[in-house]
């Protein structure tokens, strides 16, 4: 089992920055891939970006060049640095941990990001 807790959300003006954190606990060594998702009000949950334990990172087109995923393995924490925020980035942001070999995934409860215009 892996537990995830997101933090760092809040209210920010358009053009501003926030850094979200996802703290992992439990069997963190079984985690192969970390994802960040977001869900805006009334919309489906969409993938924001992915980071593998080998260091490969990919992003949705809508956030490429503005968002960056990084890991601090010593702290068992994954970050989502969000710059040049836009009102359309307003959503609840979730992190997800995946164990590829066993086909398991774990989700946090999310943190709300609100970007005002």
C-alpha positions in Angstrom: 0.0 0.0 0.0 1.1 3.5 -0.7 -0.5 6.6 0.8 -0.4 10.0 -0.9 -1.1 13.4 0.5 -1.2 16.5 -1.7 -0.6 20.0 -0.4 0.3 23.5 -1.6 -2.9 24.5 -3.3 -4.6 27.8 -2.9 -5.7 31.0 -4.5 -3.3 32.8 -6.9 -3.6 35.5 -9.5 -3.2 34.8 -13.2 0.5 34.9 -14.1 1.5 33.7 -10.6 3.1 30.5 -9.5 2.4 27.7 -7.0 4.3 24.5 -6.1 2.2 21.5 -5.2 3.7 18.6 -3.1 2.7 15.0 -3.0 4.1 13.2 0.1 4.3 9.4 -0.2 4.3 6.9 2.6 4.1 3.2 2.9 5.6 0.9 0.3 7.1 3.8 -1.7 9.8 1.7 -3.3 7.1 -0.2 -5.3 6.2 3.1 -7.1 7.4 3.1 -10.7 5.4 6.1 -12.1 4.0 9.3 -10.6 1.3 11.2 -12.3 -0.4 14.5 -11.6 -4.0 14.9 -12.7 -6.5 17.7 -12.4 -10.2 18.0 -12.4 -12.0 21.3 -13.1 -15.6 21.8 -11.9 -18.0 19.8 -14.1 -15.2 18.3 -16.2 -13.4 14.9 -16.3 -10.1 14.3 -14.6 -7.2 14.9 -17.0 -3.6 14.0 -16.9 -1.3 16.9 -16.4 2.1 15.1 -16.4 4.0 11.9 -15.7 7.3 11.2 -14.1 9.0 7.8 -14.0 11.5 6.7 -11.5 14.1 6.6 -14.3 13.6 10.3 -14.7 11.5 10.5 -17.8 8.9 13.2 -17.7 6.0 14.1 -20.0 3.3 16.8 -19.9 0.0 17.6 -21.4 0.2 20.1 -24.2 -1.8 22.6 -22.2 0.9 22.9 -19.5 4.1 22.2 -21.4 6.6 24.9 -20.8 4.8 26.1 -17.7 4.6 23.1 -15.3 7.5 21.0 -14.1 7.4 17.7 -12.2 10.3 16.8 -9.9 11.1 14.3 -7.2 12.9 14.4 -3.9 13.5 10.7 -3.2 15.1 11.5 0.2 11.8 13.1 1.3 9.5 10.7 -0.6 7.9 13.7 -2.2 6.9 14.6 -5.7 6.4 18.2 -6.7 4.4 20.0 -9.4 5.9 23.5 -10.0 3.3 25.6 -11.8 4.3 28.9 -13.4 2.4 31.4 -15.5 -0.9 30.2 -14.2 -4.1 30.9 -16.1 -7.7 30.9 -14.9 -8.2 27.7 -16.9 -5.7 26.0 -14.6 -8.3 26.2 -11.8 -9.0 22.6 -10.7 -8.5 20.1 -7.9 -5.0 18.6 -8.5 -4.4 14.9 -7.6 -1.3 12.8 -7.6 -1.3 9.2 -8.5 1.3 6.5 -7.8 1.5 3.5 -10.1 3.2 0.1 -9.6 3.5 -1.3 -13.2 4.4 -4.9 -12.4 1.4 -5.5 -10.2 -1.0 -3.2 -12.0 -1.8 -1.2 -8.9 -2.4 2.5 -8.5 -3.0 4.8 -5.6 -4.5 8.3 -5.4 -4.3 11.2 -3.1 -7.4 13.2 -2.1 -6.4 16.3 -4.0 -5.6 19.9 -3.4 -7.6 22.8 -4.8 -5.9 25.4 -7.0 -7.9 28.5 -7.9 -6.4 31.1 -10.4 -8.2 34.4 -10.5 -8.2 36.7 -13.5 
